[in-house]
């Protein structure tokens, strides 16, 4: 019995040091009072509508998962195009600063960018993407569509929003380093 206990301790230590094990992403935690970012450890961690954290061009970014390529449910959704052209922007986290934020908040027009801690009063912006996650199907390993950036600019004094189609595309499961979960959900 003593030998079995020692073997269990060794196995636990080995798992904690394995490349597949990642600690929760502490850098994202101040961003949401209602949610935190956790390491991606299983297919159960990712659903449509959830916000995935990954690294692109050396920056940690968070994007909302729109669905899986060739997903019939997604392509037949009449509201999909409307959502794809919505005002959601991805969030870049660089040196604890928000580089982009949904234009639904005044913070998107802030200059310089707000810090992550300042985002706590705008949790409803993120919660809108998370409040229906339980009803979404679990997505397996593979590629996922993510929402495009949108840019706002002034045209003849009027604010006009353009979708940057170059940012619309897929990300690989292997590139996702974490997901933002509601605070009342525990990662198993």
Rosetta constraint file for C-alpha pairs under 8 A:
AtomPair CA 1 CA 5 HARMONIC 6.31 0.50
AtomPair CA 2 CA 6 HARMONIC 6.36 0.50
AtomPair CA 3 CA 7 HARMONIC 6.19 0.50
AtomPair CA 4 CA 8 HARMONIC 6.20 0.50
AtomPair CA 5 CA 9 HARMONIC 6.38 0.50
AtomPair CA 6 CA 10 HARMONIC 6.31 0.50
AtomPair CA 7 CA 11 HARMONIC 6.15 0.50
AtomPair CA 8 CA 12 HARMONIC 6.16 0.50
AtomPair CA 9 CA 13 HARMONIC 6.23 0.50
AtomPair CA 10 CA 14 HARMONIC 6.13 0.50
AtomPair CA 11 CA 15 HARMONIC 6.22 0.50
AtomPair CA 12 CA 16 HARMONIC 6.32 0.50
AtomPair CA 13 CA 17 HARMONIC 6.41 0.50
AtomPair CA 14 CA 18 HARMONIC 6.15 0.50
AtomPair CA 15 CA 21 HARMONIC 6.93 0.50
AtomPair CA 16 CA 21 HARMONIC 5.99 0.50
AtomPair CA 17 CA 21 HARMONIC 6.85 0.50
AtomPair CA 20 CA 41 HARMONIC 7.51 0.50
AtomPair CA 21 CA 39 HARMONIC 7.97 0.50
AtomPair CA 21 CA 41 HARMONIC 7.27 0.50
AtomPair CA 22 CA 39 HARMONIC 5.62 0.50
AtomPair CA 22 CA 40 HARMONIC 7.81 0.50
AtomPair CA 22 CA 41 HARMONIC 7.98 0.50
AtomPair CA 23 CA 38 HARMONIC 7.47 0.50
AtomPair CA 23 CA 39 HARMONIC 6.17 0.50
AtomPair CA 24 CA 37 HARMONIC 6.39 0.50
AtomPair CA 24 CA 38 HARMONIC 4.43 0.50
AtomPair CA 24 CA 39 HARMONIC 5.10 0.50
AtomPair CA 24 CA 178 HARMONIC 7.67 0.50
AtomPair CA 25 CA 29 HARMONIC 7.01 0.50
AtomPair CA 25 CA 37 HARMONIC 5.55 0.50
AtomPair CA 25 CA 38 HARMONIC 5.71 0.50
AtomPair CA 25 CA 39 HARMONIC 6.47 0.50
AtomPair CA 25 CA 178 HARMONIC 6.91 0.50
AtomPair CA 26 CA 30 HARMONIC 7.88 0.50
AtomPair CA 26 CA 37 HARMONIC 7.39 0.50
AtomPair CA 27 CA 96 HARMONIC 7.34 0.50
AtomPair CA 28 CA 32 HARMONIC 7.67 0.50
AtomPair CA 28 CA 36 HARMONIC 6.55 0.50
AtomPair CA 28 CA 37 HARMONIC 5.73 0.50
AtomPair CA 28 CA 116 HARMONIC 7.65 0.50
AtomPair CA 29 CA 33 HARMONIC 7.94 0.50
AtomPair CA 29 CA 35 HARMONIC 7.37 0.50
AtomPair CA 29 CA 36 HARMONIC 4.81 0.50
AtomPair CA 29 CA 37 HARMONIC 6.06 0.50
AtomPair CA 30 CA 36 HARMONIC 7.82 0.50
AtomPair CA 30 CA 116 HARMONIC 5.85 0.50
AtomPair CA 30 CA 117 HARMONIC 5.16 0.50
AtomPair CA 30 CA 119 HARMONIC 7.88 0.50
AtomPair CA 30 CA 120 HARMONIC 7.26 0.50
AtomPair CA 31 CA 36 HARMONIC 7.65 0.50
AtomPair CA 31 CA 116 HARMONIC 4.74 0.50
AtomPair CA 31 CA 117 HARMONIC 5.76 0.50
AtomPair CA 31 CA 118 HARMONIC 7.65 0.50
AtomPair CA 31 CA 119 HARMONIC 5.54 0.50
AtomPair CA 31 CA 120 HARMONIC 6.01 0.50
AtomPair CA 32 CA 36 HARMONIC 6.24 0.50
AtomPair CA 32 CA 119 HARMONIC 6.79 0.50
AtomPair CA 32 CA 120 HARMONIC 5.34 0.50
AtomPair CA 32 CA 123 HARMONIC 5.82 0.50
AtomPair CA 32 CA 126 HARMONIC 7.96 0.50
AtomPair CA 33 CA 120 HARMONIC 5.57 0.50
AtomPair CA 33 CA 123 HARMONIC 6.59 0.50
AtomPair CA 33 CA 183 HARMONIC 7.65 0.50
AtomPair CA 34 CA 123 HARMONIC 6.54 0.50
AtomPair CA 34 CA 127 HARMONIC 7.46 0.50
AtomPair CA 34 CA 182 HARMONIC 5.79 0.50
AtomPair CA 34 CA 183 HARMONIC 5.22 0.50
AtomPair CA 35 CA 180 HARMONIC 6.42 0.50
AtomPair CA 35 CA 181 HARMONIC 5.34 0.50
AtomPair CA 35 CA 182 HARMONIC 4.10 0.50
AtomPair CA 35 CA 183 HARMONIC 4.25 0.50
AtomPair CA 35 CA 184 HARMONIC 7.84 0.50
AtomPair CA 36 CA 180 HARMONIC 5.32 0.50
AtomPair CA 36 CA 181 HARMONIC 5.55 0.50
AtomPair CA 36 CA 182 HARMONIC 6.52 0.50
AtomPair CA 36 CA 183 HARMONIC 6.14 0.50
AtomPair CA 37 CA 53 HARMONIC 7.79 0.50
AtomPair CA 37 CA 178 HARMONIC 6.12 0.50
AtomPair CA 37 CA 179 HARMONIC 5.20 0.50
AtomPair CA 37 CA 180 HARMONIC 4.00 0.50
AtomPair CA 37 CA 181 HARMONIC 6.01 0.50
AtomPair CA 38 CA 178 HARMONIC 5.22 0.50
AtomPair CA 38 CA 179 HARMONIC 5.37 0.50
AtomPair CA 38 CA 180 HARMONIC 6.20 0.50
AtomPair CA 38 CA 181 HARMONIC 7.03 0.50
AtomPair CA 38 CA 187 HARMONIC 7.32 0.50
AtomPair CA 39 CA 177 HARMONIC 6.00 0.50
AtomPair CA 39 CA 178 HARMONIC 4.14 0.50
AtomPair CA 39 CA 179 HARMONIC 6.35 0.50
AtomPair CA 40 CA 45 HARMONIC 6.07 0.50
AtomPair CA 40 CA 46 HARMONIC 7.83 0.50
AtomPair CA 40 CA 176 HARMONIC 7.22 0.50
AtomPair CA 40 CA 177 HARMONIC 6.06 0.50
AtomPair CA 40 CA 178 HARMONIC 4.80 0.50
AtomPair CA 40 CA 179 HARMONIC 6.21 0.50
AtomPair CA 41 CA 45 HARMONIC 6.78 0.50
AtomPair CA 42 CA 46 HARMONIC 7.87 0.50
AtomPair CA 43 CA 138 HARMONIC 6.91 0.50
AtomPair CA 43 CA 139 HARMONIC 6.33 0.50
AtomPair CA 43 CA 140 HARMONIC 5.23 0.50
AtomPair CA 43 CA 141 HARMONIC 6.59 0.50
AtomPair CA 44 CA 138 HARMONIC 5.98 0.50
AtomPair CA 44 CA 139 HARMONIC 7.44 0.50
AtomPair CA 44 CA 140 HARMONIC 7.98 0.50
AtomPair CA 45 CA 138 HARMONIC 7.86 0.50
AtomPair CA 45 CA 179 HARMONIC 7.23 0.50
AtomPair CA 45 CA 187 HARMONIC 7.78 0.50
AtomPair CA 46 CA 50 HARMONIC 6.58 0.50
AtomPair CA 46 CA 52 HARMONIC 7.86 0.50
AtomPair CA 46 CA 138 HARMONIC 6.18 0.50
AtomPair CA 46 CA 139 HARMONIC 5.86 0.50
AtomPair CA 46 CA 140 HARMONIC 7.79 0.50
AtomPair CA 46 CA 179 HARMONIC 7.29 0.50
AtomPair CA 47 CA 65 HARMONIC 7.57 0.50
AtomPair CA 47 CA 133 HARMONIC 6.55 0.50
AtomPair CA 47 CA 136 HARMONIC 5.95 0.50
AtomPair CA 47 CA 137 HARMONIC 5.96 0.50
AtomPair CA 47 CA 138 HARMONIC 4.77 0.50
AtomPair CA 47 CA 139 HARMONIC 5.43 0.50
AtomPair CA 48 CA 65 HARMONIC 5.38 0.50
AtomPair CA 48 CA 66 HARMONIC 5.81 0.50
AtomPair CA 48 CA 67 HARMONIC 5.39 0.50
AtomPair CA 48 CA 133 HARMONIC 6.87 0.50
AtomPair CA 48 CA 136 HARMONIC 5.78 0.50
AtomPair CA 48 CA 137 HARMONIC 6.79 0.50
AtomPair CA 48 CA 138 HARMONIC 7.31 0.50
AtomPair CA 48 CA 139 HARMONIC 7.10 0.50
AtomPair CA 49 CA 64 HARMONIC 5.80 0.50
AtomPair CA 49 CA 65 HARMONIC 5.10 0.50
AtomPair CA 49 CA 66 HARMONIC 5.95 0.50
AtomPair CA 49 CA 67 HARMONIC 7.68 0.50
AtomPair CA 49 CA 129 HARMONIC 5.82 0.50
AtomPair CA 49 CA 130 HARMONIC 6.45 0.50
AtomPair CA 49 CA 132 HARMONIC 7.65 0.50
AtomPair CA 49 CA 133 HARMONIC 5.98 0.50
AtomPair CA 49 CA 136 HARMONIC 7.51 0.50
AtomPair CA 50 CA 64 HARMONIC 5.70 0.50
AtomPair CA 50 CA 65 HARMONIC 5.69 0.50
AtomPair CA 50 CA 129 HARMONIC 6.69 0.50
AtomPair CA 50 CA 130 HARMONIC 5.98 0.50
AtomPair CA 50 CA 133 HARMONIC 6.39 0.50
AtomPair CA 50 CA 179 HARMONIC 7.22 0.50
AtomPair CA 50 CA 180 HARMONIC 6.97 0.50
AtomPair CA 50 CA 181 HARMONIC 7.55 0.50
AtomPair CA 51 CA 62 HARMONIC 6.19 0.50
AtomPair CA 51 CA 63 HARMONIC 5.32 0.50
AtomPair CA 51 CA 64 HARMONIC 4.23 0.50
AtomPair CA 51 CA 65 HARMONIC 6.01 0.50
AtomPair CA 51 CA 129 HARMONIC 7.61 0.50
AtomPair CA 51 CA 130 HARMONIC 7.80 0.50
AtomPair CA 51 CA 179 HARMONIC 5.81 0.50
AtomPair CA 51 CA 180 HARMONIC 5.48 0.50
AtomPair CA 51 CA 181 HARMONIC 7.88 0.50
AtomPair CA 52 CA 62 HARMONIC 5.48 0.50
AtomPair CA 52 CA 63 HARMONIC 5.48 0.50
AtomPair CA 52 CA 64 HARMONIC 6.25 0.50
AtomPair CA 52 CA 65 HARMONIC 6.79 0.50
AtomPair CA 52 CA 176 HARMONIC 6.49 0.50
AtomPair CA 52 CA 177 HARMONIC 7.73 0.50
AtomPair CA 52 CA 178 HARMONIC 5.95 0.50
AtomPair CA 52 CA 179 HARMONIC 4.36 0.50
AtomPair CA 52 CA 180 HARMONIC 6.34 0.50
AtomPair CA 53 CA 60 HARMONIC 6.84 0.50
AtomPair CA 53 CA 61 HARMONIC 5.64 0.50
AtomPair CA 53 CA 62 HARMONIC 4.34 0.50
AtomPair CA 53 CA 63 HARMONIC 6.59 0.50
AtomPair CA 53 CA 176 HARMONIC 5.88 0.50
AtomPair CA 53 CA 177 HARMONIC 5.77 0.50
AtomPair CA 53 CA 178 HARMONIC 4.84 0.50
AtomPair CA 53 CA 179 HARMONIC 5.44 0.50
AtomPair CA 53 CA 180 HARMONIC 7.28 0.50
AtomPair CA 54 CA 60 HARMONIC 5.65 0.50
AtomPair CA 54 CA 61 HARMONIC 5.52 0.50
AtomPair CA 54 CA 62 HARMONIC 6.38 0.50
AtomPair CA 54 CA 175 HARMONIC 5.94 0.50
AtomPair CA 54 CA 176 HARMONIC 4.54 0.50
AtomPair CA 54 CA 177 HARMONIC 5.13 0.50
AtomPair CA 54 CA 178 HARMONIC 6.71 0.50
AtomPair CA 55 CA 59 HARMONIC 5.32 0.50
AtomPair CA 55 CA 60 HARMONIC 4.34 0.50
AtomPair CA 55 CA 61 HARMONIC 5.89 0.50
AtomPair CA 55 CA 175 HARMONIC 7.03 0.50
AtomPair CA 55 CA 176 HARMONIC 7.47 0.50
AtomPair CA 55 CA 177 HARMONIC 7.53 0.50
AtomPair CA 56 CA 60 HARMONIC 6.41 0.50
AtomPair CA 56 CA 61 HARMONIC 6.85 0.50
AtomPair CA 59 CA 92 HARMONIC 6.60 0.50
AtomPair CA 59 CA 93 HARMONIC 6.45 0.50
AtomPair CA 59 CA 94 HARMONIC 5.99 0.50
AtomPair CA 60 CA 92 HARMONIC 5.98 0.50
AtomPair CA 60 CA 93 HARMONIC 5.22 0.50
AtomPair CA 60 CA 94 HARMONIC 6.68 0.50
AtomPair CA 61 CA 90 HARMONIC 6.87 0.50
AtomPair CA 61 CA 91 HARMONIC 5.44 0.50
AtomPair CA 61 CA 92 HARMONIC 4.32 0.50
AtomPair CA 61 CA 93 HARMONIC 5.70 0.50
AtomPair CA 62 CA 90 HARMONIC 5.81 0.50
AtomPair CA 62 CA 91 HARMONIC 5.20 0.50
AtomPair CA 62 CA 92 HARMONIC 6.58 0.50
AtomPair CA 62 CA 93 HARMONIC 7.97 0.50
AtomPair CA 63 CA 89 HARMONIC 7.81 0.50
AtomPair CA 63 CA 90 HARMONIC 5.04 0.50
AtomPair CA 63 CA 91 HARMONIC 6.83 0.50
AtomPair CA 63 CA 146 HARMONIC 6.18 0.50
AtomPair CA 63 CA 147 HARMONIC 6.68 0.50
AtomPair CA 64 CA 90 HARMONIC 7.50 0.50
AtomPair CA 64 CA 129 HARMONIC 7.41 0.50
AtomPair CA 64 CA 146 HARMONIC 5.75 0.50
AtomPair CA 64 CA 147 HARMONIC 5.98 0.50
AtomPair CA 65 CA 144 HARMONIC 6.64 0.50
AtomPair CA 65 CA 145 HARMONIC 6.02 0.50
AtomPair CA 65 CA 146 HARMONIC 4.70 0.50
AtomPair CA 65 CA 147 HARMONIC 6.72 0.50
AtomPair CA 66 CA 144 HARMONIC 7.25 0.50
AtomPair CA 66 CA 145 HARMONIC 5.25 0.50
AtomPair CA 66 CA 146 HARMONIC 5.13 0.50
AtomPair CA 66 CA 147 HARMONIC 6.10 0.50
AtomPair CA 67 CA 71 HARMONIC 6.97 0.50
AtomPair CA 67 CA 74 HARMONIC 6.55 0.50
AtomPair CA 67 CA 144 HARMONIC 5.73 0.50
AtomPair CA 67 CA 145 HARMONIC 5.25 0.50
AtomPair CA 67 CA 146 HARMONIC 7.30 0.50
AtomPair CA 68 CA 74 HARMONIC 7.84 0.50
AtomPair CA 68 CA 139 HARMONIC 7.68 0.50
AtomPair CA 68 CA 143 HARMONIC 6.54 0.50
AtomPair CA 68 CA 144 HARMONIC 4.71 0.50
AtomPair CA 68 CA 145 HARMONIC 5.77 0.50
AtomPair CA 69 CA 143 HARMONIC 7.15 0.50
AtomPair CA 69 CA 144 HARMONIC 6.40 0.50
AtomPair CA 69 CA 145 HARMONIC 6.40 0.50
AtomPair CA 70 CA 74 HARMONIC 7.86 0.50
AtomPair CA 70 CA 75 HARMONIC 7.22 0.50
AtomPair CA 71 CA 75 HARMONIC 6.28 0.50
AtomPair CA 72 CA 76 HARMONIC 5.91 0.50
AtomPair CA 73 CA 77 HARMONIC 6.18 0.50
AtomPair CA 74 CA 80 HARMONIC 6.69 0.50
AtomPair CA 75 CA 80 HARMONIC 7.15 0.50
AtomPair CA 76 CA 80 HARMONIC 7.99 0.50
AtomPair CA 78 CA 82 HARMONIC 7.93 0.50
AtomPair CA 79 CA 83 HARMONIC 6.18 0.50
AtomPair CA 80 CA 84 HARMONIC 5.99 0.50
AtomPair CA 81 CA 85 HARMONIC 6.29 0.50
AtomPair CA 82 CA 86 HARMONIC 6.21 0.50
AtomPair CA 84 CA 147 HARMONIC 6.14 0.50
AtomPair CA 84 CA 148 HARMONIC 7.04 0.50
AtomPair CA 85 CA 148 HARMONIC 7.74 0.50
AtomPair CA 85 CA 150 HARMONIC 7.83 0.50
AtomPair CA 85 CA 163 HARMONIC 6.49 0.50
AtomPair CA 86 CA 150 HARMONIC 7.82 0.50
AtomPair CA 87 CA 102 HARMONIC 6.16 0.50
AtomPair CA 87 CA 103 HARMONIC 6.00 0.50
AtomPair CA 87 CA 104 HARMONIC 6.91 0.50
AtomPair CA 87 CA 150 HARMONIC 6.22 0.50
AtomPair CA 87 CA 161 HARMONIC 7.87 0.50
AtomPair CA 88 CA 101 HARMONIC 7.62 0.50
AtomPair CA 88 CA 102 HARMONIC 4.79 0.50
AtomPair CA 88 CA 103 HARMONIC 6.94 0.50
AtomPair CA 88 CA 104 HARMONIC 7.82 0.50
AtomPair CA 88 CA 147 HARMONIC 7.32 0.50
AtomPair CA 88 CA 148 HARMONIC 7.68 0.50
AtomPair CA 88 CA 149 HARMONIC 6.95 0.50
AtomPair CA 88 CA 150 HARMONIC 6.95 0.50
AtomPair CA 89 CA 100 HARMONIC 6.57 0.50
AtomPair CA 89 CA 101 HARMONIC 5.67 0.50
AtomPair CA 89 CA 102 HARMONIC 4.84 0.50
AtomPair CA 89 CA 103 HARMONIC 7.31 0.50
AtomPair CA 89 CA 147 HARMONIC 7.50 0.50
AtomPair CA 89 CA 148 HARMONIC 6.74 0.50
AtomPair CA 89 CA 149 HARMONIC 4.65 0.50
AtomPair CA 89 CA 150 HARMONIC 5.76 0.50
AtomPair CA 90 CA 100 HARMONIC 6.30 0.50
AtomPair CA 90 CA 101 HARMONIC 6.42 0.50
AtomPair CA 90 CA 102 HARMONIC 7.30 0.50
AtomPair CA 90 CA 147 HARMONIC 7.59 0.50
AtomPair CA 90 CA 148 HARMONIC 7.43 0.50
AtomPair CA 90 CA 149 HARMONIC 6.00 0.50
AtomPair CA 91 CA 98 HARMONIC 6.45 0.50
AtomPair CA 91 CA 99 HARMONIC 6.37 0.50
AtomPair CA 91 CA 100 HARMONIC 4.90 0.50
AtomPair CA 91 CA 101 HARMONIC 5.44 0.50
AtomPair CA 91 CA 102 HARMONIC 7.99 0.50
AtomPair CA 92 CA 97 HARMONIC 7.76 0.50
AtomPair CA 92 CA 98 HARMONIC 5.90 0.50
AtomPair CA 92 CA 99 HARMONIC 5.09 0.50
AtomPair CA 92 CA 100 HARMONIC 5.92 0.50
AtomPair CA 93 CA 97 HARMONIC 5.60 0.50
AtomPair CA 93 CA 98 HARMONIC 5.52 0.50
AtomPair CA 93 CA 99 HARMONIC 6.53 0.50
AtomPair CA 94 CA 98 HARMONIC 7.14 0.50
AtomPair CA 94 CA 99 HARMONIC 7.33 0.50
AtomPair CA 96 CA 115 HARMONIC 5.89 0.50
AtomPair CA 96 CA 116 HARMONIC 5.97 0.50
AtomPair CA 97 CA 113 HARMONIC 6.10 0.50
AtomPair CA 97 CA 114 HARMONIC 5.96 0.50
AtomPair CA 97 CA 115 HARMONIC 4.53 0.50
AtomPair CA 97 CA 116 HARMONIC 5.94 0.50
AtomPair CA 98 CA 113 HARMONIC 5.46 0.50
AtomPair CA 98 CA 114 HARMONIC 5.67 0.50
AtomPair CA 98 CA 115 HARMONIC 5.92 0.50
AtomPair CA 98 CA 116 HARMONIC 6.32 0.50
AtomPair CA 99 CA 113 HARMONIC 5.88 0.50
AtomPair CA 100 CA 108 HARMONIC 6.42 0.50
AtomPair CA 100 CA 113 HARMONIC 7.93 0.50
AtomPair CA 101 CA 105 HARMONIC 7.60 0.50
AtomPair CA 101 CA 107 HARMONIC 7.04 0.50
AtomPair CA 101 CA 108 HARMONIC 5.11 0.50
AtomPair CA 102 CA 108 HARMONIC 6.24 0.50
AtomPair CA 102 CA 125 HARMONIC 7.58 0.50
AtomPair CA 103 CA 107 HARMONIC 7.68 0.50
AtomPair CA 103 CA 108 HARMONIC 5.19 0.50
AtomPair CA 103 CA 109 HARMONIC 7.59 0.50
AtomPair CA 104 CA 108 HARMONIC 7.65 0.50
AtomPair CA 104 CA 125 HARMONIC 7.42 0.50
AtomPair CA 105 CA 122 HARMONIC 7.47 0.50
AtomPair CA 105 CA 125 HARMONIC 7.49 0.50
AtomPair CA 106 CA 110 HARMONIC 6.98 0.50
AtomPair CA 107 CA 113 HARMONIC 7.63 0.50
AtomPair CA 107 CA 114 HARMONIC 7.00 0.50
AtomPair CA 108 CA 113 HARMONIC 7.93 0.50
AtomPair CA 110 CA 114 HARMONIC 6.87 0.50
AtomPair CA 114 CA 118 HARMONIC 6.17 0.50
AtomPair CA 114 CA 119 HARMONIC 7.43 0.50
AtomPair CA 115 CA 119 HARMONIC 7.05 0.50
AtomPair CA 116 CA 120 HARMONIC 7.62 0.50
AtomPair CA 119 CA 123 HARMONIC 6.86 0.50
AtomPair CA 122 CA 126 HARMONIC 7.67 0.50
AtomPair CA 123 CA 127 HARMONIC 6.05 0.50
AtomPair CA 124 CA 128 HARMONIC 6.08 0.50
AtomPair CA 125 CA 129 HARMONIC 7.57 0.50
AtomPair CA 126 CA 130 HARMONIC 6.77 0.50
AtomPair CA 127 CA 131 HARMONIC 5.75 0.50
AtomPair CA 129 CA 133 HARMONIC 7.68 0.50
AtomPair CA 130 CA 181 HARMONIC 7.70 0.50
AtomPair CA 130 CA 182 HARMONIC 7.18 0.50
AtomPair CA 132 CA 136 HARMONIC 7.08 0.50
AtomPair CA 141 CA 173 HARMONIC 5.87 0.50
AtomPair CA 142 CA 172 HARMONIC 6.09 0.50
AtomPair CA 142 CA 173 HARMONIC 5.45 0.50
AtomPair CA 143 CA 170 HARMONIC 5.99 0.50
AtomPair CA 143 CA 171 HARMONIC 5.56 0.50
AtomPair CA 143 CA 172 HARMONIC 4.58 0.50
AtomPair CA 143 CA 173 HARMONIC 5.97 0.50
AtomPair CA 144 CA 170 HARMONIC 5.07 0.50
AtomPair CA 144 CA 171 HARMONIC 5.49 0.50
AtomPair CA 144 CA 172 HARMONIC 6.59 0.50
AtomPair CA 144 CA 173 HARMONIC 7.55 0.50
AtomPair CA 145 CA 168 HARMONIC 7.61 0.50
AtomPair CA 145 CA 169 HARMONIC 5.59 0.50
AtomPair CA 145 CA 170 HARMONIC 4.40 0.50
AtomPair CA 145 CA 171 HARMONIC 6.66 0.50
AtomPair CA 146 CA 168 HARMONIC 6.55 0.50
AtomPair CA 146 CA 169 HARMONIC 6.13 0.50
AtomPair CA 146 CA 170 HARMONIC 5.95 0.50
AtomPair CA 146 CA 171 HARMONIC 7.16 0.50
AtomPair CA 147 CA 167 HARMONIC 7.92 0.50
AtomPair CA 147 CA 168 HARMONIC 6.02 0.50
AtomPair CA 147 CA 169 HARMONIC 7.68 0.50
AtomPair CA 148 CA 163 HARMONIC 6.74 0.50
AtomPair CA 148 CA 164 HARMONIC 6.46 0.50
AtomPair CA 148 CA 165 HARMONIC 6.62 0.50
AtomPair CA 148 CA 166 HARMONIC 7.89 0.50
AtomPair CA 148 CA 167 HARMONIC 5.06 0.50
AtomPair CA 148 CA 168 HARMONIC 4.30 0.50
AtomPair CA 148 CA 169 HARMONIC 7.48 0.50
AtomPair CA 149 CA 163 HARMONIC 6.19 0.50
AtomPair CA 149 CA 164 HARMONIC 5.67 0.50
AtomPair CA 149 CA 165 HARMONIC 7.83 0.50
AtomPair CA 149 CA 167 HARMONIC 5.97 0.50
AtomPair CA 149 CA 168 HARMONIC 7.29 0.50
AtomPair CA 150 CA 161 HARMONIC 6.41 0.50
AtomPair CA 150 CA 162 HARMONIC 5.54 0.50
AtomPair CA 150 CA 163 HARMONIC 4.41 0.50
AtomPair CA 150 CA 164 HARMONIC 5.75 0.50
AtomPair CA 151 CA 161 HARMONIC 5.47 0.50
AtomPair CA 151 CA 162 HARMONIC 5.26 0.50
AtomPair CA 151 CA 163 HARMONIC 6.32 0.50
AtomPair CA 151 CA 164 HARMONIC 6.99 0.50
AtomPair CA 152 CA 159 HARMONIC 6.38 0.50
AtomPair CA 152 CA 160 HARMONIC 5.50 0.50
AtomPair CA 152 CA 161 HARMONIC 4.26 0.50
AtomPair CA 152 CA 162 HARMONIC 6.32 0.50
AtomPair CA 153 CA 159 HARMONIC 5.55 0.50
AtomPair CA 153 CA 160 HARMONIC 5.47 0.50
AtomPair CA 153 CA 161 HARMONIC 6.44 0.50
AtomPair CA 154 CA 158 HARMONIC 5.18 0.50
AtomPair CA 154 CA 159 HARMONIC 4.53 0.50
AtomPair CA 154 CA 160 HARMONIC 6.04 0.50
AtomPair CA 155 CA 159 HARMONIC 6.30 0.50
AtomPair CA 155 CA 160 HARMONIC 6.52 0.50
AtomPair CA 164 CA 168 HARMONIC 7.18 0.50
AtomPair CA 171 CA 175 HARMONIC 6.91 0.50
AtomPair CA 171 CA 176 HARMONIC 7.78 0.50
AtomPair CA 172 CA 176 HARMONIC 6.96 0.50
AtomPair CA 181 CA 185 HARMONIC 6.52 0.50
